[in-house]
């Protein structure tokens, strides 16, 4: 007789797209608030670099132990990763003692669509 327990799979939280293309219609106040938070998070050079390191890492995710060399202390790296996560740009998963960060592709696609220009 086996003591193996099957655990249910958890679905990742669905992130709502930030907004329509800027050329489609004016943003609502809520859309502008969500979008500004994302761009504000990316407006810091260290955060942008961390985001780039995670996005370009093999498999689109990186362990915090692999992305610590950005010219600031480890607590500062953790702070910036937290801000990127709060803005909805990254998700994280704890595996043992390490935290792995992943880019949220739906948010990136929505942000890219918003900035898309029609010619």
C-alpha positions as CSV (number, residue, x, y, z in Angstrom):
1,X,0.0,0.0,0.0
2,X,1.4,3.4,-1.0
3,X,1.6,6.5,1.1
4,X,1.8,8.7,-2.0
5,X,-0.5,11.6,-1.9
6,X,-1.6,13.3,-5.1
7,X,-1.6,17.1,-4.8
8,X,-3.9,19.2,-7.0
9,X,-2.3,21.5,-9.6
10,X,-2.6,25.2,-8.9
11,X,-3.4,27.4,-11.8
12,X,-1.3,30.6,-12.0
13,X,-3.2,33.8,-11.3
14,X,-4.6,35.3,-14.5
15,X,-3.2,38.8,-15.0
16,X,-5.6,41.1,-16.8
17,X,-4.1,42.9,-19.8
18,X,-3.2,46.4,-18.8
19,X,-5.1,48.3,-21.5
20,X,-6.0,48.7,-25.2
21,X,-3.6,50.3,-27.8
22,X,-3.1,54.0,-27.1
23,X,-4.4,54.7,-30.6
24,X,-7.7,52.8,-30.0
25,X,-9.3,55.0,-27.3
26,X,-8.3,57.1,-24.2
27,X,-7.4,55.0,-21.2
28,X,-9.7,54.8,-18.2
29,X,-8.4,56.0,-14.8
30,X,-8.0,52.4,-13.7
31,X,-6.2,51.4,-16.9
32,X,-3.9,54.4,-16.6
33,X,-3.2,53.5,-12.9
34,X,-2.3,49.8,-13.7
35,X,-0.2,50.8,-16.7
36,X,1.7,53.5,-14.9
37,X,2.6,51.1,-12.1
38,X,4.2,48.7,-14.6
39,X,6.1,51.4,-16.4
40,X,7.2,53.0,-13.1
41,X,8.6,49.6,-12.0
42,X,10.6,49.4,-15.2
43,X,11.7,53.0,-14.9
44,X,14.5,52.2,-12.5
45,X,17.7,51.1,-14.2
46,X,18.5,48.3,-11.7
47,X,14.9,47.0,-12.0
48,X,15.1,47.1,-15.8
49,X,18.4,45.2,-15.7
50,X,16.9,42.6,-13.3
51,X,13.9,42.2,-15.5
52,X,16.1,41.8,-18.5
53,X,18.2,39.2,-16.7
54,X,15.1,37.1,-15.8
55,X,13.6,37.5,-19.2
56,X,16.7,36.5,-21.1
57,X,17.6,33.6,-18.7
58,X,17.3,30.1,-20.1
59,X,13.7,29.0,-19.8
60,X,12.5,32.5,-19.0
61,X,13.0,32.0,-15.3
62,X,15.9,32.6,-13.0
63,X,16.9,31.7,-9.5
64,X,17.6,34.7,-7.3
65,X,21.0,33.2,-6.8
66,X,21.7,33.6,-10.5
67,X,20.7,37.3,-10.8
68,X,22.4,38.9,-7.9
69,X,25.4,40.6,-9.7
70,X,23.9,43.9,-10.8
71,X,26.0,46.3,-8.7
72,X,23.8,46.5,-5.7
73,X,23.6,44.4,-2.5
74,X,21.5,41.3,-2.2
75,X,18.9,42.9,0.0
76,X,18.5,45.7,-2.6
77,X,18.1,43.0,-5.4
78,X,15.4,41.4,-3.3
79,X,13.7,44.8,-2.9
80,X,13.7,45.5,-6.6
81,X,12.5,42.0,-7.5
82,X,9.6,42.5,-5.0
83,X,8.7,45.8,-6.7
84,X,8.7,44.1,-10.1
85,X,6.5,41.3,-8.7
86,X,4.1,43.8,-7.1
87,X,3.8,45.6,-10.5
88,X,2.7,42.2,-12.0
89,X,5.8,41.9,-14.3
90,X,7.3,38.9,-12.5
91,X,5.9,35.9,-10.6
92,X,7.9,33.8,-8.2
93,X,8.0,30.3,-6.8
94,X,10.0,29.1,-3.8
95,X,11.9,25.9,-4.4
96,X,13.7,24.8,-1.2
97,X,15.7,27.7,0.0
98,X,15.7,29.6,-3.3
99,X,13.1,31.7,-5.0
100,X,12.7,31.5,-8.8
101,X,11.4,34.4,-10.8
102,X,9.6,34.2,-14.1
103,X,8.4,36.9,-16.5
104,X,4.7,37.2,-16.9
105,X,4.2,36.8,-20.7
106,X,0.6,38.0,-20.7
107,X,1.5,41.3,-19.2
108,X,4.4,41.8,-21.6
109,X,2.2,41.0,-24.5
110,X,-0.5,43.5,-23.3
111,X,2.1,46.2,-22.8
112,X,3.6,45.6,-26.2
113,X,0.1,45.7,-27.7
114,X,-0.6,49.0,-26.0
115,X,2.5,50.6,-27.5
116,X,1.8,49.2,-30.9
117,X,1.5,51.9,-33.6
118,X,-0.7,51.6,-36.6
119,X,0.8,52.8,-39.8
